[in-house]
């Protein structure tokens, strides 16, 4: 039987549609609101939700996502609470969940037991930002995803031989960066994005989704012909931050309206 991620892409492919992947920091601004936002995104059409594990030193993130992680940590979120958040979401929703994280919080929790607990709670994949697969292979304690699909990150500056290595070891989908730098809704996808995605696809049948800086309908329309999905993070997180003191229903509606606009552009 296929997994949630595979089923999602299979269903979208049959409809000639592309995946909308929504990123939020788990526990931003707090556990209960984060859970409601996850549910709202799923109900309003997000095909996959990417959950960032709050971490005190998120080097690959821009200021928007750094502040989201800080809010989550200050609200009392921990790695164990993230797993509980996944478990609570799974009580009502089947939307695939992918964890976006650095090695430190996973290693501190216990690498193997984290993967086991996250998978048991209902997570579907994991993107370990600072654990290259070839380095993980040199340490038996860091090998194996224990039920979670291993998502790979590939940048436009990645050498061809390394693109091949990463693409061939990817599961679930590939997170292709639209440009270099840190996360953030600034700039625009690289002019060479189509060529970049085509290069990746030469080495894998795993879907390729593009993220970093995707924030407007014109970005989505530019990417639509060449990708299997788009990943939108900072633009959503910024809206959560601006509405942090408002009723959760209003926050969910505002985030949902924004997501619906991009989803419409993605599949129009």
N, C-alpha and C positions, 0 to 999 in steps of 0.2 A: 504493500500500500504506500502511495506517495505521501510525502510530508506536506505541511502547510505551505511552505515556500514554493515547492514545486507545483502544487495544485494551483496556487495563486497565479503563477506565471503561465501555466497551461491554460487556465480559464481566460486570462487576458489575451493570450495569443489567439485563442479560438474566436475571440470577439474583435481581433485586430486592434486591441487597445494596449496602452503602456501603463506601467505601474507608477503610482504616486506613493513615494516613501516619505513619511513625515517624521522628523526628528524632534524630540523634546528631551530635556534633562529630567531623569527620574526624580520625582520629589520636588520639582519646581512649580509653584513656590512652596508647596508642602505636600504631604502624602495624599490627603483627600482630594485636593484640587488637581493634583497630577493624575490621579486615577480617573476623575471626571473628564479631564481633557483627553486622556487616552480613549475613553469610551466615545466622546464626542467626535474625535478624529475618525475613529473606526466607523461610526454611524454615518458620518458625512462623506465617506468615500475613500479614505486612505486605505491603500491596498496592503501596506506594510508599515509598522511603526518601529522606529529606531529609538531605543532608549539609551541615553548616555548615563553611565554610572558616575555619580558625583565624585570628583577627585580634586584635591587641593592644588595640584600642579599640572593642569591640562595644557601641555605645551603646544599641541596642534590646533588648539581652539583660539578663536578671536575673542574680543572682549565681551561680546554678547553672550556667548556660551560659557565663558569663564564666570561671568556674573550669575548665570543660571545655576551653575554648579555650586557656587558660593551660597546662593539662596537656599538650595536644597540641603546643603550641609548644615547651614545654620538652623534649618527647620527640624533637624534631627535625623536626616536620612543617613543610612549606612548601607553597606553592601547587602547585609541581611534584610534590611527593609526594602531594598530594590527587589529582591527575590519574593518578598511578601507582596509587593505591589504587582508583580507579574501574576502571582497566584490569585490575587483578588480580581484582576482583569479577566483571567481565564474562567472565572465563575460565570461570566456573561458573554464573552466575546471570543471568536476564533481567529481574528486578524493576526497574521504572523508578527512576531516580535523578534527584533534583532538587537543585541546588546553592543553598544559602541563604548569601548573602554580601553584604558591603559592597563598594563600588566600589574602595576603596583597593588591596586585594591583586590585584584583577583588572587595574586600571590599571597597577600596578607590573609585573605580568607582561607586559602588553601586551594591550589590550582585545580586539582582533580575534584575535590568535594564541591567547589564552586560550580564547575561545569555540570556535575551530577545534580546539584540542588536546583540550578537554574533551568536545566532541561526538565526536571521533574515538576517544577512550578509551571512550566509552559512556554519557556523561551525556545526559539527556533534556530537562532544563529548567533554568532559572536564575531565581532571585528576587534581584534587585539591590535591597537595602533602601533605599539612599540615592541612587538614580538614577531620579527620576520620568520617565515616558515623554515628557512634553512638553518637559522640559529636555534629554533625550537627543536629541530631534528637532532641537535647535538646534545640535548638534555632530555633524558627519558621522563623526567618529572613534568616536562612542559609539552609532551607529545600527546596527541589525541584530543578530540573535542568532546568525547563522552556524550554523544547525542546532539550536540549543537553543530550546526553547519559552520564551517570556517569561511567567513567572508574575507576577501582579499581587497586591499586598497592599492590602486595603481595610479601613479602621477604622470603627467605629461613628460616629465624629465626622466622617467624610469628608462634605463637602457633596454634595448630590444631583447637581449638574452634574459634579462630579469623579468620583463613583461611575460615572456614565455613561461618562466618558472612559476610566477605568481598565478597566471591564468590557468595553468595546468593543475595547480593545487587548490583552486578555488571551489567552493561549494555554495549553494544557495543563489548568490549573485555576486558580481564584482562591483565594488565601489570605485568608479573611475573619477578622478578629480578633473573638474572642468578647467582648472588652471592651477598654478602653483600658489603657495602661501598657506595661511591658516583659514579656518572656517570664518564665514562672515558674508552677509548679503551686500557685497560690494564688487565692483568690476562686472565683467560679463564672461561667458564661456570663451575659451580660446578659439581663435579663427581656425585652428587646425583640429578642432574637436572631432569632426567626422573621420578624418584620417586616423586619429588616435584610437577611436572606438573600433574602427575597421581592423587596425593592427591587433588589438586585443582579441577580437572575435576570430582571428585566424588560428588562435591557439586553444579555443574552448567553445563548448556549446552552452556554457553557463550564461545566464542573462547578464547584461552589462547595464548598470544604472549609473547616471552621472550626477554628481553633487558638487558642492562648494560654490557659493555665490549665486545659486539659482533662486531668484526672488520675484521674477516678473513673468507675465504671460508671454512676452516676446522671447524671453530666454527659453521657455518651455517649447514654444513653436519652433525655434531654431534647432533644438535637440531632438524633437519628436521623430524625424525621419530616420535617425541613426541609432537611437538608444532603445533599450527595453524598459526603461523607467527613469524617473528623475527623483532626486533626493533634495528635499527642502528642509532646512533646519533653522538657521539664524533668523530668517524672516518670520518664522512662526514663533520662535523663542522671544523675539523682540516684542511681538504683540502680547505675549503672555506677561512680559515684564511691565508693559504699559498699562495693563489691565489688572494688575495683581491685587488691587484693593477693591475691585468691583465684584458684584455677585457672580458666582461661578457660572450661572446660566448665561449671563451677558458675555463673559469671557469666552465661553464655549461657542456662542453664536458668532462673535467677531472672528475668532480663529477659524471657525467652520466656513464663514462667508469667504474669507481669504483663500482657504484651501479649495473651496468649490470653484473659485475663479480659475485657479491654476489647473485643477483637474479638468475643467471644461476646455481649457486651451490645449491640454495634453491629448484629449480624445475627441476634439471637435471634427 
